[in-house]
Amino acid sequence: MDRISTQVGELHKAPVLAVWMEQLPWNKGKVKGKKVGHAIIAYGYDKLAGTITVYDPWKPTGGSHTVKAATLAKVLQPGGNMYYISKS
């Protein structure tokens, strides 16, 4: 939560999160395989509720989703990877 609130709230960035696709709550039972790499974008949060709002680009279940920070932490790829896309 601290990393997301800093990136989104203070730095006004929307980090790309590396997650395991089949473990996302909205994809359970809809994706075959284990450790299927996927990327979603974090763009909002509610510290009091302990939630993070993300955008998932995968068409079948994609769109905006609000998920508990603890749940999201469990589906991050090793190291809790966050990436940024920027112009150089």
N, CA, C and O atoms as a CHARMM CRD file, in Angstrom:
* protein
*
  352
    1    1 MET  N      0.82500  -1.19300   0.00000 PROA 1      0.00000
    2    1 MET  CA     0.00000   0.00000   0.00000 PROA 1      0.00000
    3    1 MET  C      0.86900   1.25700   0.00000 PROA 1      0.00000
    4    1 MET  O      0.57800   2.22700  -0.70100 PROA 1      0.00000
    5    2 ASP  N      1.94500   1.22700   0.79800 PROA 2      0.00000
    6    2 ASP  CA     2.81300   2.40700   0.86500 PROA 2      0.00000
    7    2 ASP  C      3.45300   2.71900  -0.48400 PROA 2      0.00000
    8    2 ASP  O      3.52600   3.87900  -0.88900 PROA 2      0.00000
    9    3 ARG  N      3.91000   1.69200  -1.16800 PROA 3      0.00000
   10    3 ARG  CA     4.55000   1.90700  -2.47600 PROA 3      0.00000
   11    3 ARG  C      3.56200   2.46400  -3.48500 PROA 3      0.00000
   12    3 ARG  O      3.89000   3.38000  -4.23900 PROA 3      0.00000
   13    4 ILE  N      2.35800   1.91800  -3.50300 PROA 4      0.00000
   14    4 ILE  CA     1.33800   2.38900  -4.45400 PROA 4      0.00000
   15    4 ILE  C      0.90600   3.80600  -4.10600 PROA 4      0.00000
   16    4 ILE  O      0.80400   4.65200  -4.99500 PROA 4      0.00000
   17    5 SER  N      0.65100   4.08200  -2.82600 PROA 5      0.00000
   18    5 SER  CA     0.19100   5.42300  -2.45900 PROA 5      0.00000
   19    5 SER  C      1.26200   6.47300  -2.75700 PROA 5      0.00000
   20    5 SER  O      0.92900   7.60200  -3.11600 PROA 5      0.00000
   21    6 THR  N      2.52200   6.12300  -2.61800 PROA 6      0.00000
   22    6 THR  CA     3.59400   7.05800  -2.96100 PROA 6      0.00000
   23    6 THR  C      3.63200   7.29000  -4.46100 PROA 6      0.00000
   24    6 THR  O      3.66900   8.43500  -4.91200 PROA 6      0.00000
   25    7 GLN  N      3.62300   6.22000  -5.23600 PROA 7      0.00000
   26    7 GLN  CA     3.71600   6.34700  -6.68900 PROA 7      0.00000
   27    7 GLN  C      2.50100   7.06400  -7.28700 PROA 7      0.00000
   28    7 GLN  O      2.65300   7.97300  -8.10300 PROA 7      0.00000
   29    8 VAL  N      1.30700   6.65700  -6.88000 PROA 8      0.00000
   30    8 VAL  CA     0.08400   7.22300  -7.45100 PROA 8      0.00000
   31    8 VAL  C     -0.24000   8.58100  -6.82600 PROA 8      0.00000
   32    8 VAL  O     -0.50600   9.54700  -7.54200 PROA 8      0.00000
   33    9 GLY  N     -0.21600   8.65500  -5.49700 PROA 9      0.00000
   34    9 GLY  CA    -0.63900   9.86300  -4.80700 PROA 9      0.00000
   35    9 GLY  C      0.35800  10.99800  -4.81400 PROA 9      0.00000
   36    9 GLY  O     -0.02300  12.15000  -5.02400 PROA 9      0.00000
   37   10 GLU  N      1.62100  10.70300  -4.59000 PROA 10     0.00000
   38   10 GLU  CA     2.62800  11.75400  -4.48200 PROA 10     0.00000
   39   10 GLU  C      3.35500  12.02600  -5.79800 PROA 10     0.00000
   40   10 GLU  O      3.58300  13.18100  -6.15800 PROA 10     0.00000
   41   11 LEU  N      3.71700  10.96800  -6.50800 PROA 11     0.00000
   42   11 LEU  CA     4.49200  11.13300  -7.74500 PROA 11     0.00000
   43   11 LEU  C      3.60900  11.19500  -8.99500 PROA 11     0.00000
   44   11 LEU  O      4.09600  11.47700 -10.09100 PROA 11     0.00000
   45   12 HSD  N      2.31000  10.93000  -8.82600 PROA 12     0.00000
   46   12 HSD  CA     1.34800  10.96000  -9.93500 PROA 12     0.00000
   47   12 HSD  C      1.75100  10.03700 -11.08300 PROA 12     0.00000
   48   12 HSD  O      1.65700  10.40200 -12.25400 PROA 12     0.00000
   49   13 LYS  N      2.20100   8.83400 -10.72400 PROA 13     0.00000
   50   13 LYS  CA     2.56100   7.80600 -11.69600 PROA 13     0.00000
   51   13 LYS  C      1.59000   6.64600 -11.56300 PROA 13     0.00000
   52   13 LYS  O      1.02400   6.41600 -10.49400 PROA 13     0.00000
   53   14 ALA  N      1.40500   5.93000 -12.63600 PROA 14     0.00000
   54   14 ALA  CA     0.56400   4.72200 -12.62800 PROA 14     0.00000
   55   14 ALA  C      1.48300   3.54200 -12.92500 PROA 14     0.00000
   56   14 ALA  O      1.71600   3.22000 -14.09000 PROA 14     0.00000
   57   15 PRO  N      2.00900   2.89300 -11.88400 PROA 15     0.00000
   58   15 PRO  CA     2.96800   1.81600 -12.11300 PROA 15     0.00000
   59   15 PRO  C      2.33600   0.57200 -12.71500 PROA 15     0.00000
   60   15 PRO  O      1.18100   0.23900 -12.44600 PROA 15     0.00000
   61   16 VAL  N      3.12300  -0.10100 -13.53300 PROA 16     0.00000
   62   16 VAL  CA     2.74600  -1.39400 -14.09700 PROA 16     0.00000
   63   16 VAL  C      3.17200  -2.44700 -13.07600 PROA 16     0.00000
   64   16 VAL  O      4.32300  -2.46700 -12.63800 PROA 16     0.00000
   65   17 LEU  N      2.24000  -3.31900 -12.70100 PROA 17     0.00000
   66   17 LEU  CA     2.52900  -4.36200 -11.72200 PROA 17     0.00000
   67   17 LEU  C      2.63500  -5.71300 -12.40900 PROA 17     0.00000
   68   17 LEU  O      1.75200  -6.09400 -13.17800 PROA 17     0.00000
   69   18 ALA  N      3.70400  -6.43200 -12.13800 PROA 18     0.00000
   70   18 ALA  CA     3.88600  -7.78500 -12.67400 PROA 18     0.00000
   71   18 ALA  C      3.20500  -8.76000 -11.72200 PROA 18     0.00000
   72   18 ALA  O      3.59400  -8.87900 -10.56000 PROA 18     0.00000
   73   19 VAL  N      2.18800  -9.45400 -12.22000 PROA 19     0.00000
   74   19 VAL  CA     1.38000 -10.35500 -11.38100 PROA 19     0.00000
   75   19 VAL  C      1.26800 -11.73600 -12.02600 PROA 19     0.00000
   76   19 VAL  O      1.60500 -11.93400 -13.19400 PROA 19     0.00000
   77   20 TRP  N      0.78000 -12.68200 -11.21900 PROA 20     0.00000
   78   20 TRP  CA     0.43800 -14.00300 -11.74200 PROA 20     0.00000
   79   20 TRP  C     -1.04700 -13.94200 -12.12700 PROA 20     0.00000
   80   20 TRP  O     -1.92000 -13.84100 -11.26600 PROA 20     0.00000
   81   21 MET  N     -1.30700 -14.00300 -13.41200 PROA 21     0.00000
   82   21 MET  CA    -2.64200 -13.76900 -13.95900 PROA 21     0.00000
   83   21 MET  C     -3.72900 -14.66400 -13.36500 PROA 21     0.00000
   84   21 MET  O     -4.81500 -14.18800 -13.03300 PROA 21     0.00000
   85   22 GLU  N     -3.43900 -15.96000 -13.23100 PROA 22     0.00000
   86   22 GLU  CA    -4.46600 -16.90500 -12.77500 PROA 22     0.00000
   87   22 GLU  C     -4.80500 -16.71900 -11.29900 PROA 22     0.00000
   88   22 GLU  O     -5.80700 -17.25100 -10.82100 PROA 22     0.00000
   89   23 GLN  N     -3.97300 -15.96600 -10.57400 PROA 23     0.00000
   90   23 GLN  CA    -4.21500 -15.76300  -9.14800 PROA 23     0.00000
   91   23 GLN  C     -5.00400 -14.49500  -8.83800 PROA 23     0.00000
   92   23 GLN  O     -5.41400 -14.28600  -7.69600 PROA 23     0.00000
   93   24 LEU  N     -5.22000 -13.64900  -9.84000 PROA 24     0.00000
   94   24 LEU  CA    -6.03200 -12.45300  -9.61700 PROA 24     0.00000
   95   24 LEU  C     -7.45800 -12.88400  -9.28000 PROA 24     0.00000
   96   24 LEU  O     -7.98500 -13.79300  -9.92100 PROA 24     0.00000
   97   25 PRO  N     -8.09000 -12.26100  -8.30100 PROA 25     0.00000
   98   25 PRO  CA    -9.42000 -12.70400  -7.86700 PROA 25     0.00000
   99   25 PRO  C    -10.44200 -12.80000  -9.00000 PROA 25     0.00000
  100   25 PRO  O    -11.25900 -13.72100  -9.00900 PROA 25     0.00000
  101   26 TRP  N    -10.41500 -11.88300  -9.94000 PROA 26     0.00000
  102   26 TRP  CA   -11.39200 -11.89000 -11.03000 PROA 26     0.00000
  103   26 TRP  C    -11.05000 -12.89000 -12.13800 PROA 26     0.00000
  104   26 TRP  O    -11.85000 -13.09300 -13.05200 PROA 26     0.00000
  105   27 ASN  N     -9.88400 -13.50900 -12.06800 PROA 27     0.00000
  106   27 ASN  CA    -9.49600 -14.50900 -13.07000 PROA 27     0.00000
  107   27 ASN  C     -9.52300 -15.94000 -12.55000 PROA 27     0.00000
  108   27 ASN  O     -9.31200 -16.87700 -13.31900 PROA 27     0.00000
  109   28 LYS  N     -9.78000 -16.12400 -11.25600 PROA 28     0.00000
  110   28 LYS  CA    -9.75700 -17.48500 -10.69100 PROA 28     0.00000
  111   28 LYS  C    -10.71900 -18.39600 -11.44700 PROA 28     0.00000
  112   28 LYS  O    -11.89800 -18.08500 -11.61300 PROA 28     0.00000
  113   29 GLY  N    -10.18400 -19.53400 -11.90200 PROA 29     0.00000
  114   29 GLY  CA   -10.97900 -20.50500 -12.64600 PROA 29     0.00000
  115   29 GLY  C    -11.18200 -20.14900 -14.10900 PROA 29     0.00000
  116   29 GLY  O    -11.84200 -20.89400 -14.83500 PROA 29     0.00000
  117   30 LYS  N    -10.62800 -19.01900 -14.56300 PROA 30     0.00000
  118   30 LYS  CA   -10.81300 -18.58400 -15.95100 PROA 30     0.00000
  119   30 LYS  C     -9.53500 -18.63200 -16.77100 PROA 30     0.00000
  120   30 LYS  O     -9.56700 -18.47800 -17.99200 PROA 30     0.00000
  121   31 VAL  N     -8.40600 -18.84800 -16.09700 PROA 31     0.00000
  122   31 VAL  CA    -7.10700 -18.89900 -16.77000 PROA 31     0.00000
  123   31 VAL  C     -6.46900 -20.23700 -16.45400 PROA 31     0.00000
  124   31 VAL  O     -6.36400 -20.62900 -15.29200 PROA 31     0.00000
  125   32 LYS  N     -6.04300 -20.93500 -17.49800 PROA 32     0.00000
  126   32 LYS  CA    -5.38100 -22.22400 -17.29200 PROA 32     0.00000
  127   32 LYS  C     -3.88900 -22.00400 -17.14500 PROA 32     0.00000
  128   32 LYS  O     -3.31200 -21.10200 -17.75300 PROA 32     0.00000
  129   33 GLY  N     -3.27900 -22.83600 -16.33300 PROA 33     0.00000
  130   33 GLY  CA    -1.83600 -22.76600 -16.13500 PROA 33     0.00000
  131   33 GLY  C     -1.48400 -22.22700 -14.77200 PROA 33     0.00000
  132   33 GLY  O     -2.33600 -21.74800 -14.02300 PROA 33     0.00000
  133   34 LYS  N     -0.20400 -22.31800 -14.47000 PROA 34     0.00000
  134   34 LYS  CA     0.32200 -21.81400 -13.21200 PROA 34     0.00000
  135   34 LYS  C      1.45100 -20.85300 -13.50800 PROA 34     0.00000
  136   34 LYS  O      2.26100 -21.07200 -14.40800 PROA 34     0.00000
  137   35 LYS  N      1.48800 -19.80000 -12.74400 PROA 35     0.00000
  138   35 LYS  CA     2.50700 -18.75800 -12.90200 PROA 35     0.00000
  139   35 LYS  C      2.48800 -18.18400 -14.31500 PROA 35     0.00000
  140   35 LYS  O      3.51200 -18.11400 -14.99600 PROA 35     0.00000
  141   36 VAL  N      1.28800 -17.77500 -14.73300 PROA 36     0.00000
  142   36 VAL  CA     1.11200 -17.11200 -16.02300 PROA 36     0.00000
  143   36 VAL  C      1.39300 -15.63000 -15.81100 PROA 36     0.00000
  144   36 VAL  O      0.62300 -14.94000 -15.14300 PROA 36     0.00000
  145   37 GLY  N      2.48500 -15.14200 -16.37400 PROA 37     0.00000
  146   37 GLY  CA     2.88100 -13.74800 -16.19600 PROA 37     0.00000
  147   37 GLY  C      1.91100 -12.79500 -16.86300 PROA 37     0.00000
  148   37 GLY  O      1.40700 -13.06900 -17.95200 PROA 37     0.00000
  149   38 HSD  N      1.64900 -11.67800 -16.20900 PROA 38     0.00000
  150   38 HSD  CA     0.67500 -10.70500 -16.69900 PROA 38     0.00000
  151   38 HSD  C      1.02900  -9.34400 -16.10600 PROA 38     0.00000
  152   38 HSD  O      1.74300  -9.27000 -15.10600 PROA 38     0.00000
  153   39 ALA  N      0.53800  -8.27700 -16.71200 PROA 39     0.00000
  154   39 ALA  CA     0.77600  -6.92400 -16.20500 PROA 39     0.00000
  155   39 ALA  C     -0.54300  -6.18400 -16.07100 PROA 39     0.00000
  156   39 ALA  O     -1.40700  -6.25800 -16.94500 PROA 39     0.00000
  157   40 ILE  N     -0.68200  -5.46300 -14.95400 PROA 40     0.00000
  158   40 ILE  CA    -1.83200  -4.60500 -14.71600 PROA 40     0.00000
  159   40 ILE  C     -1.30400  -3.24200 -14.27500 PROA 40     0.00000
  160   40 ILE  O     -0.14100  -3.11300 -13.89400 PROA 40     0.00000
  161   41 ILE  N     -2.15900  -2.23300 -14.33000 PROA 41     0.00000
  162   41 ILE  CA    -1.77000  -0.87100 -13.97300 PROA 41     0.00000
  163   41 ILE  C     -2.47400  -0.45500 -12.68400 PROA 41     0.00000
  164   41 ILE  O     -3.68900  -0.61000 -12.56500 PROA 41     0.00000
  165   42 ALA  N     -1.72700   0.06700 -11.72800 PROA 42     0.00000
  166   42 ALA  CA    -2.32600   0.61900 -10.50400 PROA 42     0.00000
  167   42 ALA  C     -2.52900   2.11500 -10.72000 PROA 42     0.00000
  168   42 ALA  O     -1.60600   2.82100 -11.12700 PROA 42     0.00000
  169   43 TYR  N     -3.74600   2.59600 -10.44600 PROA 43     0.00000
  170   43 TYR  CA    -3.98200   4.02700 -10.66100 PROA 43     0.00000
  171   43 TYR  C     -4.77800   4.70300  -9.54000 PROA 43     0.00000
  172   43 TYR  O     -5.05500   5.89900  -9.62000 PROA 43     0.00000
  173   44 GLY  N     -5.14200   3.96400  -8.51500 PROA 44     0.00000
  174   44 GLY  CA    -5.87300   4.57300  -7.41300 PROA 44     0.00000
  175   44 GLY  C     -5.73600   3.74600  -6.15400 PROA 44     0.00000
  176   44 GLY  O     -5.29900   2.59600  -6.20100 PROA 44     0.00000
  177   45 TYR  N     -6.10900   4.33200  -5.02800 PROA 45     0.00000
  178   45 TYR  CA    -6.01100   3.61300  -3.75600 PROA 45     0.00000
  179   45 TYR  C     -6.90500   4.28800  -2.72300 PROA 45     0.00000
  180   45 TYR  O     -7.29400   5.44700  -2.86900 PROA 45     0.00000
  181   46 ASP  N     -7.21600   3.53800  -1.68700 PROA 46     0.00000
  182   46 ASP  CA    -7.96300   4.04600  -0.53700 PROA 46     0.00000
  183   46 ASP  C     -7.28100   3.46300   0.69200 PROA 46     0.00000
  184   46 ASP  O     -7.48200   2.29800   1.03600 PROA 46     0.00000
  185   47 LYS  N     -6.47300   4.28400   1.34800 PROA 47     0.00000
  186   47 LYS  CA    -5.70600   3.78900   2.50000 PROA 47     0.00000
  187   47 LYS  C     -6.61400   3.32700   3.63100 PROA 47     0.00000
  188   47 LYS  O     -6.32700   2.32100   4.27900 PROA 47     0.00000
  189   48 LEU  N     -7.70000   4.04200   3.87600 PROA 48     0.00000
  190   48 LEU  CA    -8.59600   3.65200   4.97600 PROA 48     0.00000
  191   48 LEU  C     -9.23100   2.29600   4.72300 PROA 48     0.00000
  192   48 LEU  O     -9.36200   1.49300   5.64700 PROA 48     0.00000
  193   49 ALA  N     -9.62500   2.03100   3.49300 PROA 49     0.00000
  194   49 ALA  CA   -10.23900   0.74500   3.14800 PROA 49     0.00000
  195   49 ALA  C     -9.19500  -0.33200   2.88500 PROA 49     0.00000
  196   49 ALA  O     -9.51200  -1.52100   2.88500 PROA 49     0.00000
  197   50 GLY  N     -7.93600   0.08600   2.65700 PROA 50     0.00000
  198   50 GLY  CA    -6.87100  -0.87100   2.35800 PROA 50     0.00000
  199   50 GLY  C     -6.99800  -1.47000   0.97100 PROA 50     0.00000
  200   50 GLY  O     -6.65000  -2.63000   0.75000 PROA 50     0.00000
  201   51 THR  N     -7.50900  -0.65600   0.01800 PROA 51     0.00000
  202   51 THR  CA    -7.72100  -1.16200  -1.34000 PROA 51     0.00000
  203   51 THR  C     -6.89900  -0.38900  -2.36300 PROA 51     0.00000
  204   51 THR  O     -6.50100   0.75500  -2.14400 PROA 51     0.00000
  205   52 ILE  N     -6.66000  -1.05600  -3.48300 PROA 52     0.00000
  206   52 ILE  CA    -5.95700  -0.47100  -4.61700 PROA 52     0.00000
  207   52 ILE  C     -6.82700  -0.67700  -5.84500 PROA 52     0.00000
  208   52 ILE  O     -7.39800  -1.75000  -6.03800 PROA 52     0.00000
  209   53 THR  N     -6.92700   0.35900  -6.67800 PROA 53     0.00000
  210   53 THR  CA    -7.69500   0.26400  -7.91200 PROA 53     0.00000
  211   53 THR  C     -6.72400   0.04600  -9.05900 PROA 53     0.00000
  212   53 THR  O     -5.75300   0.78500  -9.22300 PROA 53     0.00000
  213   54 VAL  N     -7.00200  -0.97600  -9.84600 PROA 54     0.00000
  214   54 VAL  CA    -6.11700  -1.35000 -10.95300 PROA 54     0.00000
  215   54 VAL  C     -6.91100  -1.44700 -12.24500 PROA 54     0.00000
  216   54 VAL  O     -8.13500  -1.57100 -12.23700 PROA 54     0.00000
  217   55 TYR  N     -6.18600  -1.38800 -13.35600 PROA 55     0.00000
  218   55 TYR  CA    -6.77900  -1.64000 -14.66800 PROA 55     0.00000
  219   55 TYR  C     -6.10700  -2.88500 -15.23100 PROA 55     0.00000
  220   55 TYR  O     -4.88000  -2.96600 -15.29500 PROA 55     0.00000
  221   56 ASP  N     -6.92100  -3.85000 -15.63600 PROA 56     0.00000
  222   56 ASP  CA    -6.43200  -5.09500 -16.23400 PROA 56     0.00000
  223   56 ASP  C     -6.80100  -5.06400 -17.71500 PROA 56     0.00000
  224   56 ASP  O     -7.98500  -4.97700 -18.04100 PROA 56     0.00000
  225   57 PRO  N     -5.81900  -5.13400 -18.62600 PROA 57     0.00000
  226   57 PRO  CA    -6.11500  -5.04500 -20.05500 PROA 57     0.00000
  227   57 PRO  C     -6.64000  -6.33200 -20.70100 PROA 57     0.00000
  228   57 PRO  O     -7.01000  -6.32100 -21.87500 PROA 57     0.00000
  229   58 TRP  N     -6.67600  -7.44000 -19.95000 PROA 58     0.00000
  230   58 TRP  CA    -7.11900  -8.70500 -20.54400 PROA 58     0.00000
  231   58 TRP  C     -8.61800  -8.64000 -20.79100 PROA 58     0.00000
  232   58 TRP  O     -9.40000  -8.49400 -19.85200 PROA 58     0.00000
  233   59 LYS  N     -9.01800  -8.74800 -22.05000 PROA 59     0.00000
  234   59 LYS  CA   -10.40600  -8.50600 -22.45400 PROA 59     0.00000
  235   59 LYS  C    -11.47400  -9.34100 -21.73400 PROA 59     0.00000
  236   59 LYS  O    -12.47200  -8.76500 -21.30100 PROA 59     0.00000
  237   60 PRO  N    -11.32500 -10.64700 -21.58400 PROA 60     0.00000
  238   60 PRO  CA   -12.41900 -11.42600 -20.98000 PROA 60     0.00000
  239   60 PRO  C    -12.84300 -10.97100 -19.57700 PROA 60     0.00000
  240   60 PRO  O    -14.03200 -11.00100 -19.25900 PROA 60     0.00000
  241   61 THR  N    -11.90100 -10.55600 -18.74300 PROA 61     0.00000
  242   61 THR  CA   -12.25600 -10.14400 -17.38100 PROA 61     0.00000
  243   61 THR  C    -11.66600  -8.78300 -17.03900 PROA 61     0.00000
  244   61 THR  O    -11.71000  -8.35600 -15.88500 PROA 61     0.00000
  245   62 GLY  N    -11.12300  -8.11300 -18.02200 PROA 62     0.00000
  246   62 GLY  CA   -10.40000  -6.86800 -17.78900 PROA 62     0.00000
  247   62 GLY  C    -11.26700  -5.69900 -17.38200 PROA 62     0.00000
  248   62 GLY  O    -12.46700  -5.83000 -17.14200 PROA 62     0.00000
  249   63 GLY  N    -10.62000  -4.55600 -17.31400 PROA 63     0.00000
  250   63 GLY  CA   -11.26800  -3.33200 -16.88500 PROA 63     0.00000
  251   63 GLY  C    -10.77100  -2.93400 -15.51300 PROA 63     0.00000
  252   63 GLY  O     -9.74700  -3.42400 -15.03700 PROA 63     0.00000
  253   64 SER  N    -11.50800  -2.04600 -14.89100 PROA 64     0.00000
  254   64 SER  CA   -11.14300  -1.57100 -13.55600 PROA 64     0.00000
  255   64 SER  C    -11.60200  -2.55100 -12.48800 PROA 64     0.00000
  256   64 SER  O    -12.70400  -3.09700 -12.54700 PROA 64     0.00000
  257   65 HSD  N    -10.73400  -2.75700 -11.51600 PROA 65     0.00000
  258   65 HSD  CA   -11.03100  -3.62500 -10.38400 PROA 65     0.00000
  259   65 HSD  C    -10.45900  -2.97900  -9.13100 PROA 65     0.00000
  260   65 HSD  O     -9.38400  -2.38100  -9.17100 PROA 65     0.00000
  261   66 THR  N    -11.17100  -3.09800  -8.02900 PROA 66     0.00000
  262   66 THR  CA   -10.66200  -2.65000  -6.73700 PROA 66     0.00000
  263   66 THR  C    -10.41200  -3.89500  -5.90700 PROA 66     0.00000
  264   66 THR  O    -11.28900  -4.74200  -5.74100 PROA 66     0.00000
  265   67 VAL  N     -9.19800  -3.98500  -5.39100 PROA 67     0.00000
  266   67 VAL  CA    -8.76600  -5.18900  -4.68700 PROA 67     0.00000
  267   67 VAL  C     -8.05300  -4.80200  -3.39300 PROA 67     0.00000
  268   67 VAL  O     -7.39500  -3.76400  -3.33100 PROA 67     0.00000
  269   68 LYS  N     -8.18100  -5.62500  -2.37600 PROA 68     0.00000
  270   68 LYS  CA    -7.46600  -5.38500  -1.11900 PROA 68     0.00000
  271   68 LYS  C     -5.95600  -5.41600  -1.39000 PROA 68     0.00000
  272   68 LYS  O     -5.47400  -6.23800  -2.16900 PROA 68     0.00000
  273   69 ALA  N     -5.23200  -4.52600  -0.74900 PROA 69     0.00000
  274   69 ALA  CA    -3.77900  -4.46200  -0.92500 PROA 69     0.00000
  275   69 ALA  C     -3.12200  -5.78200  -0.54800 PROA 69     0.00000
  276   69 ALA  O     -2.18900  -6.22100  -1.22100 PROA 69     0.00000
  277   70 ALA  N     -3.59400  -6.42200   0.51700 PROA 70     0.00000
  278   70 ALA  CA    -3.02200  -7.70500   0.95000 PROA 70     0.00000
  279   70 ALA  C     -3.23800  -8.78400  -0.09900 PROA 70     0.00000
  280   70 ALA  O     -2.36000  -9.62000  -0.31300 PROA 70     0.00000
  281   71 THR  N     -4.38600  -8.77900  -0.75300 PROA 71     0.00000
  282   71 THR  CA    -4.66900  -9.75700  -1.81200 PROA 71     0.00000
  283   71 THR  C     -3.76100  -9.51400  -3.00200 PROA 71     0.00000
  284   71 THR  O     -3.21100 -10.45700  -3.57200 PROA 71     0.00000
  285   72 LEU  N     -3.60100  -8.25400  -3.37900 PROA 72     0.00000
  286   72 LEU  CA    -2.74100  -7.91500  -4.50800 PROA 72     0.00000
  287   72 LEU  C     -1.29100  -8.28700  -4.21800 PROA 72     0.00000
  288   72 LEU  O     -0.58600  -8.76700  -5.10500 PROA 72     0.00000
  289   73 ALA  N     -0.84800  -8.07200  -3.00600 PROA 73     0.00000
  290   73 ALA  CA     0.53500  -8.41100  -2.63600 PROA 73     0.00000
  291   73 ALA  C      0.82400  -9.89200  -2.83100 PROA 73     0.00000
  292   73 ALA  O      1.94700 -10.26800  -3.16700 PROA 73     0.00000
  293   74 LYS  N     -0.18100 -10.73100  -2.62200 PROA 74     0.00000
  294   74 LYS  CA     0.01500 -12.18000  -2.76400 PROA 74     0.00000
  295   74 LYS  C      0.14500 -12.64000  -4.20600 PROA 74     0.00000
  296   74 LYS  O      0.67400 -13.72300  -4.45500 PROA 74     0.00000
  297   75 VAL  N     -0.32700 -11.84200  -5.16900 PROA 75     0.00000
  298   75 VAL  CA    -0.27500 -12.26600  -6.57000 PROA 75     0.00000
  299   75 VAL  C      0.85000 -11.58700  -7.35100 PROA 75     0.00000
  300   75 VAL  O      1.01100 -11.83200  -8.54600 PROA 75     0.00000
  301   76 LEU  N      1.63100 -10.73100  -6.67600 PROA 76     0.00000
  302   76 LEU  CA     2.76900 -10.10100  -7.34700 PROA 76     0.00000
  303   76 LEU  C      3.83700 -11.13600  -7.65700 PROA 76     0.00000
  304   76 LEU  O      4.04600 -12.07700  -6.89100 PROA 76     0.00000
  305   77 GLN  N      4.50100 -10.95600  -8.77000 PROA 77     0.00000
  306   77 GLN  CA     5.62200 -11.81600  -9.10100 PROA 77     0.00000
  307   77 GLN  C      6.75400 -11.53400  -8.11100 PROA 77     0.00000
  308   77 GLN  O      6.72900 -10.50500  -7.43700 PROA 77     0.00000
  309   78 PRO  N      7.74400 -12.42400  -8.00900 PROA 78     0.00000
  310   78 PRO  CA     8.80800 -12.27400  -7.01100 PROA 78     0.00000
  311   78 PRO  C      9.38900 -10.86100  -6.93700 PROA 78     0.00000
  312   78 PRO  O      9.66300 -10.22400  -7.95400 PROA 78     0.00000
  313   79 GLY  N      9.56300 -10.40300  -5.72800 PROA 79     0.00000
  314   79 GLY  CA    10.13100  -9.07900  -5.50700 PROA 79     0.00000
  315   79 GLY  C      9.10300  -7.96800  -5.54000 PROA 79     0.00000
  316   79 GLY  O      9.46800  -6.80100  -5.39200 PROA 79     0.00000
  317   80 GLY  N      7.81400  -8.28900  -5.73100 PROA 80     0.00000
  318   80 GLY  CA     6.78700  -7.25300  -5.77800 PROA 80     0.00000
  319   80 GLY  C      7.06400  -6.23200  -6.85300 PROA 80     0.00000
  320   80 GLY  O      6.97800  -5.02700  -6.61700 PROA 80     0.00000
  321   81 ASN  N      7.39600  -6.71400  -8.03600 PROA 81     0.00000
  322   81 ASN  CA     7.87600  -5.84700  -9.10900 PROA 81     0.00000
  323   81 ASN  C      6.86700  -4.81600  -9.56700 PROA 81     0.00000
  324   81 ASN  O      5.69700  -5.11800  -9.79900 PROA 81     0.00000
  325   82 MET  N      7.36700  -3.54900  -9.69700 PROA 82     0.00000
  326   82 MET  CA     6.62700  -2.45700 -10.29300 PROA 82     0.00000
  327   82 MET  C      7.52000  -1.87000 -11.37200 PROA 82     0.00000
  328   82 MET  O      8.72800  -1.72600 -11.18200 PROA 82     0.00000
  329   83 TYR  N      6.92200  -1.53400 -12.50000 PROA 83     0.00000
  330   83 TYR  CA     7.67200  -0.98700 -13.62100 PROA 83     0.00000
  331   83 TYR  C      7.02500   0.31000 -14.05900 PROA 83     0.00000
  332   83 TYR  O      5.85800   0.56500 -13.76300 PROA 83     0.00000
  333   84 TYR  N      7.78800   1.12600 -14.76300 PROA 84     0.00000
  334   84 TYR  CA     7.27800   2.38800 -15.26800 PROA 84     0.00000
  335   84 TYR  C      7.62100   2.49300 -16.74900 PROA 84     0.00000
  336   84 TYR  O      8.68600   2.06300 -17.19200 PROA 84     0.00000
  337   85 ILE  N      6.71500   3.05900 -17.48100 PROA 85     0.00000
  338   85 ILE  CA     6.94900   3.31800 -18.90100 PROA 85     0.00000
  339   85 ILE  C      7.07900   4.81500 -19.04800 PROA 85     0.00000
  340   85 ILE  O      6.18400   5.56000 -18.64800 PROA 85     0.00000
  341   86 SER  N      8.17700   5.26300 -19.61200 PROA 86     0.00000
  342   86 SER  CA     8.36900   6.69900 -19.76300 PROA 86     0.00000
  343   86 SER  C      9.09200   6.99600 -21.06900 PROA 86     0.00000
  344   86 SER  O      9.75500   6.13400 -21.64500 PROA 86     0.00000
  345   87 LYS  N      8.94800   8.21700 -21.51300 PROA 87     0.00000
  346   87 LYS  CA     9.66800   8.64700 -22.71000 PROA 87     0.00000
  347   87 LYS  C     11.09700   8.97400 -22.30700 PROA 87     0.00000
  348   87 LYS  O     11.33800   9.53400 -21.23800 PROA 87     0.00000
  349   88 SER  N     12.03000   8.62500 -23.15800 PROA 88     0.00000
  350   88 SER  CA    13.43800   8.97000 -22.87500 PROA 88     0.00000
  351   88 SER  C     13.90900  10.01100 -23.83400 PROA 88     0.00000
  352   88 SER  O     15.06200  10.43700 -23.76600 PROA 88     0.00000
